Amino acid sequence: MKFKKRYLSASVLLAMTPTCLSAQTLEAQEKQIERRQAVIVEEVIVTVDRRETTLQDYAGTAQAMTADELDSLGVGSEFQNLQFIIPGALISNQEGNVNIRIRGVGSPDNTEVIDASVTNLLNGVYLPRARGLGAMFYDIERVEVNKGPQGVNRGRNALGGSVNIVTKRPRHDEWGTGFKIERGSNNLDNFEGYVNMPASDTLAFRAATFTRQSDSFYKNANVRPELKPAGAVDEFAGRFSIDWVPNDFMSWFLSLDYVSEGGTGYPGLNYATALNGDTTRPAYDVDDLSEPQEGIWRGWQGRLDSTHQGLTSEIKWELGDFAELEYLASYREIDFYQENATNDGVNFPGRVESIRNDGGFDNYAQNFWLTKSESHVHELRLASIGSQAFEWAVGGFFYQEDMQQGFFSTSDNSFCCYSGTEFSIPDVEQNSTAVYFDGAYNFSDKLTFRFGVRATEDEKSRVGLGGNYAFRALALGQGFSITQFARVATEGYVYDPFGRNFDVESYRAMLDAATSGDPAQLNSLAAELERTGLWPDYDFSNINQLTPDQGRALAGLLFLDDGTTNWGLRDTVDDWLDNCFGLLGGTVGECNLNGTPSQLASQGMSIQDQSGKYDDSYVDYRLALEYAASENNLLYATLSTGHKSGGFNDTFRDADGNLLATTFEPEFLTSFELGSKNTFENWRVNASAFFYQYDDYVITQLVSIGEGKRDPVTNVLSDPPQSAARTNASEAEIYGLETEIVGLIGDNWTVGANTLFISGEFKEGLVSDSRQGFGRNPDVDIGGNTLPGMSDVNLNAYLRADFEVHGGSLDATLSASYKSKFFLNEFNSQGFDCLGNPVPLEDTPNNDLGDGGGCVDGNLTSPGKNGDAFSDEVPASLVVNFTTGYSHASTGIRVEAYVNNVTDEIFSQKAIISPGSNLRFMNTPRQAGVRLKYNL
């Protein structure tokens, strides 16, 4: 970190220093005064717009925080806590994917089909997958947060801004070592340490490590007390870097990093049942619960096993006085695996008893998540150096990623209509290429005009399989009176989606033959299955007797068996595969299950190709006018744009059997900002007003796939198939005012405040009310609704005191973050009836209840009238943190004590809302702890 320091005059220092102080205390107080003055006048060099500048000289809104500042303000090593020092930020973590919203701009997920809206960077290098960010948050120089679209400087997916983690680099001047040991609530143990090793004047090394273990802050209602809730953490990380400066014209920085994440997985609780009252109990809002993070865990013990490793190389050459050539290269590899710590939602009075009475604790319904990713990032940049009338930079960017995605959600004790959903995608590719130019013309020492343009081309594709399993085994002659429940993934089950030997075309042929009922196709299928030898214990010679329904069941079971390494101890469907198709002898399609003659069939099962493809190109630009009224006063106006890459949806078959994978366009944001930055002797005062035009906003909703099929006899056109799909559904406008004030009060006090007043709404847009069910839902108008995650009023403030005491200094920081109420999705807790008319939320149909709550002759049926579970309003919140510390002047030892979230404020950061589900992801509750630091 480089500093330009402006010292107070010696007369001022002497006036503030009692003459009776010892020389050592005098020196310590002078350093304290310099440090406090640095809050205002020291200008930290940052790279928020790809050039070295200071925040006060940057024409835009950005923040930069050092590691010490993160500790004192309650962030520490918890990446999500950044939201409490960045006004307008909302950060959540679902299944390891970090979701960041800034000023209402963000995306609820980051998968192979949709990208993040805020770019994450490590030392300025693009991170395509936001996994493992929390465990990268150590040995850092600073974190830079840039607000507003960064389409020219940071490229794709920098729609809402960027977050750049800048790590400490090797120093060439001295050997050094340091550590931080932390002990806190929930058995939190943190360790961070480094060793700096200069080998010569031109070569230096740095090694750093980080470990964190803690129990979950979620609680178990103790129905299965041996199960640990989701949220327990076991992390290890290491980083090794080399800095080589062989001469005055060249430098090379190399960094290797590794992150391992274990524990019980990422937490989330379903609040739908609590939110829905009935005739026997009241409805409970999240704020009504005394233990809003107490869940009812059952079934599997959740576990997380994830690694994220990377190599980054940065080479710079100075080409005389003309320009500097920079080449950035990065390779990253992610291997993520999680078995969810499954639960029956949040606990509330009477909930445990109701589940026990239903016998519901013997339930192993589960989610398995797998991601394997290898990515390469290359960037070549040529930029002018020195102060010139015309400054410029030109460059090229290339990103390529190969990924595998696996997801398996099972429904235990299922009969009939749903036994599980799987997406097995072994081949995902993404490529992005861009060229850009960024320039500035200095008309004078005071007036500068900046302009830039970037052209990007994106390509995405995936090939795999996915769909729903639905098995049923019925006692012969007794209809539904005796049903053998489908059990998949009980204790001991091992899922391996990428170990399958079928390619897409061969599996498609197998499924078509199995469901055809055509003996000739079934005979060909039997021959193919015998040839592959994948099931050597089975005899397929008699499967030509299968009905289409039985063939569909067999195809699904074989596909599931091929992705299963080991069946669970109490799984039943593997026994069905052995006993119900004549594969081991006996009658085809009939079997004896638990002594009962039964017949196996499939209902609603659909497994099919997933072969989406997307490509598009777009251009971003930036214009800025800067006027330096004085050395300490800057006025600016900017016009800039950004894009978030588009993509494709899951593949489905329309009514005629055609495969469709609809695409959606990139989101596009245009920002106009006016700002002023001002530095006075003891104060810094900044303000900016901005307006966003947000086009092609993407919403996930149920849509019709293709057209309905017309009955050849009745000539009636059926409803088209429905599918969850991302669509460009609306436009939005956002405008706001952001301010920053930091100043010194007296000899010992520092005060700071960041405020954001913002308003944003959808202009128009008809979207499917997918909350109502999984069938055909009405289109409703969200025009005038607030964007998800946007609080109208945001206030971040702190008060710090510094005092010199014997042998060192004592400090204390009180900080607070206030957010006014906001909403978690586009519906803003507004209800609609089955025709799309606005109604109170509780009257919204909920197809998870009763008869589905649909329309009968245009009238709402009463059993489904309970939409309280669709609530997405989050009340206003105030999070208060307190940190105090003592620094020993001569030894470099510092001791800190802290209480984060003093009042134990709990609020929702994200929700997934659908019939029967209101899955919430919450902030961290109150935590207290102590830290011991040395030379950090």
ChimeraX attribute file (.defattr): number of C-alpha atoms within 10 A of each C-alpha:
attribute: neighborCount
match mode: 1-to-1
recipient: residues
	/A:1	10
	/A:2	11
	/A:3	12
	/A:4	12
	/A:5	13
	/A:6	12
	/A:7	13
	/A:8	13
	/A:9	8
	/A:10	9
	/A:11	9
	/A:12	9
	/A:13	16
	/A:14	12
	/A:15	9
	/A:16	13
	/A:17	14
	/A:18	10
	/A:19	10
	/A:20	8
	/A:21	11
	/A:22	10
	/A:23	10
	/A:24	14
	/A:25	19
	/A:26	18
	/A:27	13
	/A:28	19
	/A:29	22
	/A:30	17
	/A:31	12
	/A:32	19
	/A:33	18
	/A:34	18
	/A:35	14
	/A:36	22
	/A:37	21
	/A:38	18
	/A:39	19
	/A:40	20
	/A:41	23
	/A:42	19
	/A:43	18
	/A:44	21
	/A:45	18
	/A:46	22
	/A:47	18
	/A:48	27
	/A:49	16
	/A:50	12
	/A:51	13
	/A:52	13
	/A:53	15
	/A:54	19
	/A:55	20
	/A:56	24
	/A:57	18
	/A:58	19
	/A:59	25
	/A:60	24
	/A:61	26
	/A:62	20
	/A:63	18
	/A:64	22
	/A:65	18
	/A:66	15
	/A:67	19
	/A:68	14
	/A:69	14
	/A:70	19
	/A:71	17
	/A:72	24
	/A:73	27
	/A:74	27
	/A:75	20
	/A:76	18
	/A:77	21
	/A:78	17
	/A:79	19
	/A:80	21
	/A:81	21
	/A:82	21
	/A:83	19
	/A:84	27
	/A:85	24
	/A:86	23
	/A:87	26
	/A:88	28
	/A:89	24
	/A:90	25
	/A:91	20
	/A:92	23
	/A:93	24
	/A:94	18
	/A:95	18
	/A:96	23
	/A:97	19
	/A:98	22
	/A:99	22
	/A:100	29
	/A:101	23
	/A:102	25
	/A:103	29
	/A:104	24
	/A:105	27
	/A:106	27
	/A:107	21
	/A:108	25
	/A:109	19
	/A:110	19
	/A:111	13
	/A:112	21
	/A:113	22
	/A:114	20
	/A:115	22
	/A:116	27
	/A:117	29
	/A:118	27
	/A:119	29
	/A:120	26
	/A:121	20
	/A:122	16
	/A:123	18
	/A:124	18
	/A:125	22
	/A:126	20
	/A:127	19
	/A:128	23
	/A:129	25
	/A:130	19
	/A:131	23
	/A:132	24
	/A:133	21
	/A:134	18
	/A:135	23
	/A:136	25
	/A:137	20
	/A:138	27
	/A:139	25
	/A:140	17
	/A:141	17
	/A:142	24
	/A:143	23
	/A:144	23
	/A:145	22
	/A:146	24
	/A:147	24
	/A:148	29
	/A:149	34
	/A:150	29
	/A:151	31
	/A:152	28
	/A:153	22
	/A:154	24
	/A:155	27
	/A:156	31
	/A:157	27
	/A:158	29
	/A:159	31
	/A:160	29
	/A:161	27
	/A:162	27
	/A:163	22
	/A:164	22
	/A:165	23
	/A:166	22
	/A:167	20
	/A:168	17
	/A:169	22
	/A:170	24
	/A:171	19
	/A:172	19
	/A:173	14
	/A:174	13
	/A:175	15
	/A:176	14
	/A:177	15
	/A:178	17
	/A:179	19
	/A:180	20
	/A:181	16
	/A:182	18
	/A:183	19
	/A:184	17
	/A:185	16
	/A:186	16
	/A:187	13
	/A:188	19
	/A:189	19
	/A:190	19
	/A:191	19
	/A:192	21
	/A:193	21
	/A:194	23
	/A:195	17
	/A:196	21
	/A:197	20
	/A:198	20
	/A:199	14
	/A:200	11
	/A:201	13
	/A:202	16
	/A:203	18
	/A:204	23
	/A:205	22
	/A:206	22
	/A:207	21
	/A:208	21
	/A:209	21
	/A:210	23
	/A:211	21
	/A:212	19
	/A:213	19
	/A:214	19
	/A:215	20
	/A:216	22
	/A:217	20
	/A:218	23
	/A:219	20
	/A:220	23
	/A:221	18
	/A:222	15
	/A:223	15
	/A:224	13
	/A:225	12
	/A:226	11
	/A:227	19
	/A:228	23
	/A:229	32
	/A:230	29
	/A:231	22
	/A:232	24
	/A:233	21
	/A:234	21
	/A:235	20
	/A:236	20
	/A:237	23
	/A:238	22
	/A:239	22
	/A:240	19
	/A:241	22
	/A:242	20
	/A:243	21
	/A:244	20
	/A:245	17
	/A:246	12
	/A:247	9
	/A:248	9
	/A:249	12
	/A:250	16
	/A:251	18
	/A:252	17
	/A:253	19
	/A:254	18
	/A:255	21
	/A:256	18
	/A:257	19
	/A:258	21
	/A:259	24
	/A:260	21
	/A:261	25
	/A:262	18
	/A:263	23
	/A:264	25
	/A:265	28
	/A:266	24
	/A:267	25
	/A:268	29
	/A:269	26
	/A:270	23
	/A:271	28
	/A:272	26
	/A:273	21
	/A:274	25
	/A:275	21
	/A:276	20
	/A:277	17
	/A:278	11
	/A:279	6
	/A:280	7
	/A:281	11
	/A:282	12
	/A:283	18
	/A:284	19
	/A:285	17
	/A:286	20
	/A:287	13
	/A:288	12
	/A:289	15
	/A:290	10
	/A:291	16
	/A:292	20
	/A:293	24
	/A:294	20
	/A:295	26
	/A:296	25
	/A:297	29
	/A:298	27
	/A:299	22
	/A:300	22
	/A:301	19
	/A:302	27
	/A:303	21
	/A:304	26
	/A:305	17
	/A:306	23
	/A:307	21
	/A:308	23
	/A:309	19
	/A:310	18
	/A:311	18
	/A:312	21
	/A:313	18
	/A:314	18
	/A:315	17
	/A:316	18
	/A:317	17
	/A:318	18
	/A:319	15
	/A:320	9
	/A:321	9
	/A:322	11
	/A:323	17
	/A:324	18
	/A:325	18
	/A:326	19
	/A:327	17
	/A:328	18
	/A:329	18
	/A:330	21
	/A:331	18
	/A:332	21
	/A:333	20
	/A:334	22
	/A:335	18
	/A:336	22
	/A:337	23
	/A:338	23
	/A:339	22
	/A:340	26
	/A:341	25
	/A:342	25
	/A:343	25
	/A:344	21
	/A:345	23
	/A:346	28
	/A:347	26
	/A:348	21
	/A:349	12
	/A:350	10
	/A:351	15
	/A:352	18
	/A:353	11
	/A:354	11
	/A:355	13
	/A:356	12
	/A:357	9
	/A:358	8
	/A:359	10
	/A:360	14
	/A:361	18
	/A:362	12
	/A:363	19
	/A:364	23
	/A:365	24
	/A:366	22
	/A:367	21
	/A:368	19
	/A:369	18
	/A:370	21
	/A:371	19
	/A:372	19
	/A:373	19
	/A:374	19
	/A:375	21
	/A:376	21
	/A:377	21
	/A:378	19
	/A:379	19
	/A:380	16
	/A:381	18
	/A:382	21
	/A:383	21
	/A:384	19
	/A:385	16
	/A:386	10
	/A:387	8
	/A:388	11
	/A:389	12
	/A:390	14
	/A:391	17
	/A:392	18
	/A:393	20
	/A:394	18
	/A:395	18
	/A:396	18
	/A:397	18
	/A:398	17
	/A:399	19
	/A:400	18
	/A:401	20
	/A:402	19
	/A:403	20
	/A:404	22
	/A:405	22
	/A:406	22
	/A:407	20
	/A:408	22
	/A:409	20
	/A:410	24
	/A:411	21
	/A:412	22
	/A:413	19
	/A:414	21
	/A:415	21
	/A:416	21
	/A:417	15
	/A:418	21
	/A:419	24
	/A:420	23
	/A:421	19
	/A:422	20
	/A:423	22
	/A:424	23
	/A:425	23
	/A:426	21
	/A:427	15
	/A:428	22
	/A:429	19
	/A:430	20
	/A:431	18
	/A:432	21
	/A:433	19
	/A:434	21
	/A:435	20
	/A:436	22
	/A:437	20
	/A:438	21
	/A:439	18
	/A:440	19
	/A:441	16
	/A:442	16
	/A:443	11
	/A:444	10
	/A:445	12
	/A:446	13
	/A:447	16
	/A:448	18
	/A:449	18
	/A:450	19
	/A:451	19
	/A:452	21
	/A:453	20
	/A:454	24
	/A:455	19
	/A:456	23
	/A:457	17
	/A:458	19
	/A:459	18
	/A:460	22
	/A:461	20
	/A:462	24
	/A:463	18
	/A:464	22
	/A:465	25
	/A:466	21
	/A:467	20
	/A:468	21
	/A:469	26
	/A:470	24
	/A:471	30
	/A:472	24
	/A:473	26
	/A:474	23
	/A:475	20
	/A:476	18
	/A:477	11
	/A:478	10
	/A:479	10
	/A:480	14
	/A:481	9
	/A:482	14
	/A:483	20
	/A:484	24
	/A:485	19
	/A:486	24
	/A:487	24
	/A:488	27
	/A:489	29
	/A:490	22
	/A:491	15
	/A:492	13
	/A:493	15
	/A:494	15
	/A:495	23
	/A:496	18
	/A:497	25
	/A:498	18
	/A:499	12
	/A:500	17
	/A:501	13
	/A:502	14
	/A:503	13
	/A:504	16
	/A:505	10
	/A:506	12
	/A:507	18
	/A:508	17
	/A:509	12
	/A:510	25
	/A:511	23
	/A:512	20
	/A:513	24
	/A:514	30
	/A:515	20
	/A:516	18
	/A:517	20
	/A:518	16
	/A:519	17
	/A:520	12
	/A:521	18
	/A:522	25
	/A:523	19
	/A:524	16
	/A:525	22
	/A:526	20
	/A:527	13
	/A:528	14
	/A:529	18
	/A:530	16
	/A:531	11
	/A:532	11
	/A:533	10
	/A:534	13
	/A:535	15
	/A:536	10
	/A:537	10
	/A:538	17
	/A:539	16
	/A:540	21
	/A:541	17
	/A:542	18
	/A:543	23
	/A:544	21
	/A:545	19
	/A:546	23
	/A:547	19
	/A:548	18
	/A:549	20
	/A:550	26
	/A:551	28
	/A:552	30
	/A:553	30
	/A:554	26
	/A:555	23
	/A:556	24
	/A:557	19
	/A:558	18
	/A:559	20
	/A:560	19
	/A:561	20
	/A:562	19
	/A:563	18
	/A:564	19
	/A:565	14
	/A:566	13
	/A:567	20
	/A:568	17
	/A:569	12
	/A:570	16
	/A:571	20
	/A:572	19
	/A:573	24
	/A:574	18
	/A:575	12
	/A:576	25
	/A:577	21
	/A:578	15
	/A:579	21
	/A:580	26
	/A:581	28
	/A:582	22
	/A:583	20
	/A:584	15
	/A:585	14
	/A:586	14
	/A:587	14
	/A:588	21
	/A:589	23
	/A:590	22
	/A:591	24
	/A:592	15
	/A:593	20
	/A:594	8
	/A:595	7
	/A:596	14
	/A:597	14
	/A:598	24
	/A:599	23
	/A:600	26
	/A:601	23
	/A:602	24
	/A:603	17
	/A:604	14
	/A:605	22
	/A:606	18
	/A:607	22
	/A:608	20
	/A:609	24
	/A:610	24
	/A:611	22
	/A:612	21
	/A:613	20
	/A:614	21
	/A:615	18
	/A:616	15
	/A:617	15
	/A:618	16
	/A:619	18
	/A:620	24
	/A:621	22
	/A:622	24
	/A:623	18
	/A:624	20
	/A:625	18
	/A:626	21
	/A:627	18
	/A:628	18
	/A:629	13
	/A:630	12
	/A:631	11
	/A:632	15
	/A:633	17
	/A:634	22
	/A:635	21
	/A:636	21
	/A:637	20
	/A:638	20
	/A:639	19
	/A:640	23
	/A:641	27
	/A:642	33
	/A:643	28
	/A:644	28
	/A:645	30
	/A:646	27
	/A:647	25
	/A:648	24
	/A:649	23
	/A:650	22
	/A:651	23
	/A:652	26
	/A:653	18
	/A:654	19
	/A:655	17
	/A:656	12
	/A:657	10
	/A:658	11
	/A:659	17
	/A:660	18
	/A:661	17
	/A:662	19
	/A:663	20
	/A:664	21
	/A:665	20
	/A:666	24
	/A:667	20
	/A:668	23
	/A:669	28
	/A:670	22
	/A:671	22
	/A:672	19
	/A:673	22
	/A:674	20
	/A:675	21
	/A:676	22
	/A:677	24
	/A:678	19
	/A:679	20
	/A:680	12
	/A:681	12
	/A:682	17
	/A:683	19
	/A:684	20
	/A:685	19
	/A:686	20
	/A:687	20
	/A:688	21
	/A:689	19
	/A:690	20
	/A:691	20
	/A:692	23
	/A:693	16
	/A:694	25
	/A:695	19
	/A:696	18
	/A:697	23
	/A:698	21
	/A:699	19
	/A:700	17
	/A:701	20
	/A:702	25
	/A:703	22
	/A:704	19
	/A:705	23
	/A:706	20
	/A:707	14
	/A:708	16
	/A:709	17
	/A:710	14
	/A:711	10
	/A:712	8
	/A:713	6
	/A:714	7
	/A:715	9
	/A:716	11
	/A:717	12
	/A:718	12
	/A:719	16
	/A:720	17
	/A:721	19
	/A:722	19
	/A:723	21
	/A:724	17
	/A:725	21
	/A:726	24
	/A:727	23
	/A:728	19
	/A:729	20
	/A:730	19
	/A:731	20
	/A:732	22
	/A:733	18
	/A:734	21
	/A:735	18
	/A:736	18
	/A:737	17
	/A:738	20
	/A:739	20
	/A:740	19
	/A:741	18
	/A:742	21
	/A:743	22
	/A:744	19
	/A:745	13
	/A:746	8
	/A:747	13
	/A:748	15
	/A:749	17
	/A:750	22
	/A:751	19
	/A:752	19
	/A:753	20
	/A:754	20
	/A:755	21
	/A:756	24
	/A:757	18
	/A:758	21
	/A:759	19
	/A:760	24
	/A:761	21
	/A:762	22
	/A:763	16
	/A:764	15
	/A:765	18
	/A:766	14
	/A:767	24
	/A:768	23
	/A:769	27
	/A:770	22
	/A:771	26
	/A:772	28
	/A:773	20
	/A:774	17
	/A:775	17
	/A:776	20
	/A:777	25
	/A:778	19
	/A:779	20
	/A:780	20
	/A:781	20
	/A:782	23
	/A:783	17
	/A:784	13
	/A:785	20
	/A:786	26
	/A:787	26
	/A:788	24
	/A:789	30
	/A:790	28
	/A:791	28
	/A:792	19
	/A:793	19
	/A:794	24
	/A:795	22
	/A:796	24
	/A:797	22
	/A:798	21
	/A:799	18
	/A:800	22
	/A:801	17
	/A:802	22
	/A:803	16
	/A:804	17
	/A:805	16
	/A:806	11
	/A:807	14
	/A:808	21
	/A:809	19
	/A:810	18
	/A:811	19
	/A:812	19
	/A:813	22
	/A:814	21
	/A:815	24
	/A:816	22
	/A:817	23
	/A:818	21
	/A:819	24
	/A:820	15
	/A:821	16
	/A:822	24
	/A:823	24
	/A:824	24
	/A:825	22
	/A:826	20
	/A:827	24
	/A:828	20
	/A:829	21
	/A:830	19
	/A:831	26
	/A:832	25
	/A:833	27
	/A:834	28
	/A:835	15
	/A:836	18
	/A:837	13
	/A:838	15
	/A:839	13
	/A:840	14
	/A:841	20
	/A:842	22
	/A:843	20
	/A:844	29
	/A:845	31
	/A:846	29
	/A:847	23
	/A:848	19
	/A:849	17
	/A:850	12
	/A:851	12
	/A:852	20
	/A:853	25
	/A:854	26
	/A:855	16
	/A:856	9
	/A:857	7
	/A:858	9
	/A:859	12
	/A:860	18
	/A:861	17
	/A:862	16
	/A:863	16
	/A:864	22
	/A:865	22
	/A:866	24
	/A:867	28
	/A:868	26
	/A:869	30
	/A:870	31
	/A:871	25
	/A:872	24
	/A:873	18
	/A:874	22
	/A:875	15
	/A:876	14
	/A:877	15
	/A:878	19
	/A:879	22
	/A:880	24
	/A:881	24
	/A:882	22
	/A:883	22
	/A:884	19
	/A:885	19
	/A:886	21
	/A:887	20
	/A:888	16
	/A:889	17
	/A:890	10
	/A:891	11
	/A:892	13
	/A:893	18
	/A:894	20
	/A:895	18
	/A:896	20
	/A:897	19
	/A:898	24
	/A:899	20
	/A:900	25
	/A:901	23
	/A:902	17
	/A:903	13
	/A:904	15
	/A:905	15
	/A:906	20
	/A:907	21
	/A:908	20
	/A:909	19
	/A:910	27
	/A:911	25
	/A:912	16
	/A:913	21
	/A:914	20
	/A:915	20
	/A:916	21
	/A:917	19
	/A:918	26
	/A:919	21
	/A:920	25
	/A:921	21
	/A:922	20
	/A:923	20
	/A:924	19
	/A:925	18
	/A:926	18
	/A:927	18
	/A:928	18
	/A:929	18
	/A:930	17
	/A:931	19
	/A:932	18
	/A:933	19
	/A:934	17
	/A:935	14
	/A:936	17
